[in-house]
Amino acid sequence: MEQAKRADELKEEISDYALRRDTILKIRLARTLWAKKLDQIIDVVPDYVWLTGITVTEGASGRATKGPVITMSCFSLGSDEKRIAAFLRTIKNHPIGKEIASIQDPSFTLTQAGEAGKTQQDALRFSLVIELKPMAARAAGRS
């Protein structure tokens, strides 16, 4: 009788540990490793583009249909908008491109870049909003 009671206690304890393990795995899969994602983005930024700001969000209130979002404020040296298009192609062709759900078409404005009182150059100011696929969809793509 004592052994049966101890066996039941052990089964219950094993069940508790299995539940904890499953919970830890779900949390791990639900989190975006931002350091890796930002490293991937920085890898593809060409010399003629400067990032002036970057924000990241985990997604729309945990809804499975919306993935994490990376928003970058940028300048592109010169007035050639084809450079922005080339930057977008580079992002899409990089390994992180497989994780992208959408990239909003960036709108840009022509401005001047450089220090006040010194020679200034034309530059295009633009924002880039990249939505990644939800974590579950990205994890499924790896298997």
Secondary structure in CASP SS format (residue, H / E / C, confidence):
PFRMAT SS
TARGET T0000
AUTHOR 0000-0000-0000
METHOD secondary structure of the structure
MODEL  1
M C 1.00
E H 1.00
Q H 1.00
A H 1.00
K H 1.00
R H 1.00
A H 1.00
D H 1.00
E H 1.00
L H 1.00
K H 1.00
E H 1.00
E H 1.00
I H 1.00
S H 1.00
D H 1.00
Y H 1.00
A H 1.00
L H 1.00
R H 1.00
R H 1.00
D H 1.00
T H 1.00
I H 1.00
L H 1.00
K H 1.00
I H 1.00
R H 1.00
L H 1.00
A H 1.00
R C 1.00
T C 1.00
L C 1.00
W H 1.00
A H 1.00
K H 1.00
K H 1.00
L H 1.00
D H 1.00
Q H 1.00
I H 1.00
I H 1.00
D H 1.00
V H 1.00
V C 1.00
P C 1.00
D C 1.00
Y C 1.00
V E 1.00
W E 1.00
L E 1.00
T E 1.00
G E 1.00
I E 1.00
T E 1.00
V E 1.00
T E 1.00
E C 1.00
G C 1.00
A C 1.00
S C 1.00
G C 1.00
R C 1.00
A C 1.00
T C 1.00
K C 1.00
G C 1.00
P C 1.00
V E 1.00
I E 1.00
T E 1.00
M E 1.00
S E 1.00
C E 1.00
F E 1.00
S E 1.00
L E 1.00
G C 1.00
S C 1.00
D C 1.00
E C 1.00
K H 1.00
R H 1.00
I H 1.00
A H 1.00
A H 1.00
F H 1.00
L H 1.00
R H 1.00
T H 1.00
I H 1.00
K H 1.00
N H 1.00
H C 1.00
P H 1.00
I H 1.00
G H 1.00
K H 1.00
E H 1.00
I E 1.00
A E 1.00
S E 1.00
I E 1.00
Q C 1.00
D C 1.00
P C 1.00
S C 1.00
F E 1.00
T E 1.00
L E 1.00
T E 1.00
Q E 1.00
A E 1.00
G C 1.00
E C 1.00
A C 1.00
G C 1.00
K C 1.00
T C 1.00
Q C 1.00
Q E 1.00
D E 1.00
A E 1.00
L E 1.00
R E 1.00
F E 1.00
S E 1.00
L E 1.00
V E 1.00
I E 1.00
E E 1.00
L E 1.00
K C 1.00
P C 1.00
M H 1.00
A H 1.00
A H 1.00
R H 1.00
A H 1.00
A H 1.00
G H 1.00
R H 1.00
S C 1.00
END
